[in-house]
């Protein structure tokens, strides 16, 4: 039978009563560095598992083999699954958050791995993206357990998927769990924003371009083949392509145009030597309407065409990442409906369903045919929270309220 307003009130009361404990839980999570790169994230998973076991959960630890990680570019990944069964029958609903983060960088006014709480916000690397949802999903499940003990009739399974490689694309996280048959949920909710439900996101192609030339003394440059001059032609062509892409528009609300950037440039031997090798790393974001194979062919054409007239130059193009876009699947509307209903009730304003120009490992559930949306306690906006910048922070009131929303939404799905 459907959840009653009284039962939703009990969920909210549980979250309110345990908010201080949830904040303390989150502080312990953010105090364990999980910078990716280098991606040595087993200690972060161990801390999360310890905290979950203190709450009485049985925690499955799924380490990714070293051989896979070595080729992948990471050092250690242990993914965690908690499974809690309610009643009989019913759907399996996965709640996925990632515990890896980008390195803190410079410019912090608070220690990045302390979890300082000030003016209602916690400051820490990863507190908004997406360690907050390790806390929100854990305490949403705790609230569901509490009302089930109190007599609420729930049927189905809630799984917590806490993974540790989203910054590298997710193949060692959700990708590993799904590929190896360790989980097969009917629905999934992944970490995201408290003020929007994300139903679609961009894809991403990343490539490494190595430009090979021939070194020579700087006093006689014509006797060599300047890899940097050829790389400059590539840069000009890439940015011309980026300008062209501004005219291409997505029909998905919240997503604008494809983008194309060069993220890093490295190479050269010495100030007085013509460079023989330059390495460029590029990021091409794909809107949901684009075909990844067509995009990759075009990227290669732009790069190879730029150096065709440069004698003695050779380019190698190596794909680093291909993350397909997330597109809505049939069934996702059930997730959107319950999250919007309870989001508006708890936050007091309409909760939009939108696409975002980022990419995330949520796509990996979608690629397996699992309806998924992104919703959680994370930032209202990337800029407001300083996500991936100095002084990343989370409004703790959003943590409390988003936990209530997730708990109520999952309760409705388990009592339908």
QUIFENNOR-V826542 format. One record per pair of residues at least 6 apart in sequence whose ideal C-beta (glycine too) atoms are under 6 Angstrom apart, sorted by the first residue. I is the first residue (numbers start at 1). J is the second residue. If there is no record, write none. Layout:
# QUIFENNOR-V826542
I;J
I;J
This chain:
# QUIFENNOR-V826542
2;415
3;411
3;412
3;415
7;147
7;152
8;408
10;147
11;143
11;147
11;407
11;408
12;404
14;143
14;146
15;143
15;403
15;404
19;400
22;135
22;139
25;51
25;135
26;135
27;115
28;51
29;131
29;134
30;115
30;124
30;126
30;127
30;131
31;113
31;115
32;43
32;44
32;47
33;113
34;41
34;44
34;99
34;100
34;101
35;103
36;100
36;167
38;75
39;74
39;75
40;75
40;76
41;76
41;77
41;100
41;164
42;76
42;78
44;99
45;78
45;80
45;164
48;162
49;59
49;80
52;59
52;82
53;59
57;82
59;80
59;82
60;81
61;78
62;79
63;78
64;77
64;172
64;176
72;172
77;164
77;165
77;172
79;163
79;173
79;177
80;162
81;161
82;160
83;157
83;159
84;158
85;157
86;148
86;154
86;156
86;414
87;154
87;155
88;155
89;155
90;155
90;156
90;414
91;156
91;186
91;187
92;157
92;185
92;186
93;158
93;187
93;410
93;413
94;159
94;161
94;185
94;188
95;137
95;160
95;189
96;161
96;190
97;130
97;133
97;134
97;137
97;162
97;191
98;130
98;163
98;166
99;131
99;162
99;164
100;164
100;165
100;166
100;167
101;125
101;126
102;167
102;388
104;112
104;125
107;390
108;390
108;391
109;391
110;116
110;123
112;125
115;122
115;124
116;123
120;396
121;393
121;395
122;394
123;391
123;393
125;392
127;392
127;394
128;378
128;379
128;385
128;387
128;392
128;394
129;378
129;387
130;191
130;378
132;377
132;378
132;394
132;399
133;191
133;376
133;377
134;162
136;376
136;377
136;402
136;403
137;160
139;403
140;403
140;406
140;407
141;158
143;407
144;407
148;154
154;414
154;415
155;414
156;414
163;173
163;174
165;172
165;173
166;361
169;321
169;323
170;361
170;364
173;361
174;361
174;364
175;364
177;183
178;368
185;370
187;335
187;371
188;365
188;370
188;372
189;375
190;362
190;374
191;376
191;378
192;198
192;374
192;375
192;376
192;378
193;378
194;377
194;398
194;402
195;380
196;352
196;354
197;336
197;339
197;353
197;373
197;375
198;356
198;374
199;328
199;353
199;373
200;252
200;288
200;326
200;327
200;355
201;326
201;356
201;358
201;359
201;360
202;285
202;286
202;287
202;325
202;357
202;359
203;286
203;323
203;324
203;325
203;359
204;285
204;323
204;359
205;284
205;295
205;296
205;322
206;283
206;320
206;321
207;282
207;317
207;319
208;281
208;318
208;320
209;280
209;303
209;317
210;279
210;316
211;227
211;230
211;231
211;278
211;315
212;277
212;314
213;225
213;226
213;227
213;276
213;313
214;224
214;225
214;276
214;312
215;224
215;269
215;273
215;274
215;276
216;223
216;224
216;274
218;272
218;273
221;274
224;274
225;312
225;313
226;274
227;275
227;276
227;277
227;278
228;275
228;278
230;307
230;310
230;313
231;278
233;306
233;307
234;303
234;306
237;302
237;306
238;260
238;262
241;260
241;302
242;260
245;257
245;258
246;257
248;257
248;258
249;257
250;287
252;288
252;355
253;354
254;354
254;355
254;356
255;287
255;355
255;357
258;285
258;286
258;287
259;285
260;284
261;283
262;280
262;282
263;281
263;283
264;281
265;280
266;279
267;275
267;277
267;278
267;279
268;275
284;299
286;295
286;325
288;325
288;327
292;322
292;324
300;317
307;313
307;315
323;359
324;363
326;362
326;363
326;366
329;366
329;371
331;371
332;371
332;373
335;373
336;353
338;409
338;412
339;375
339;409
340;351
342;405
342;408
342;409
343;351
343;405
344;350
344;351
346;401
346;404
346;405
347;401
362;372
362;374
365;372
366;372
376;402
377;398
377;399
377;402
379;385
379;387
385;393
386;392
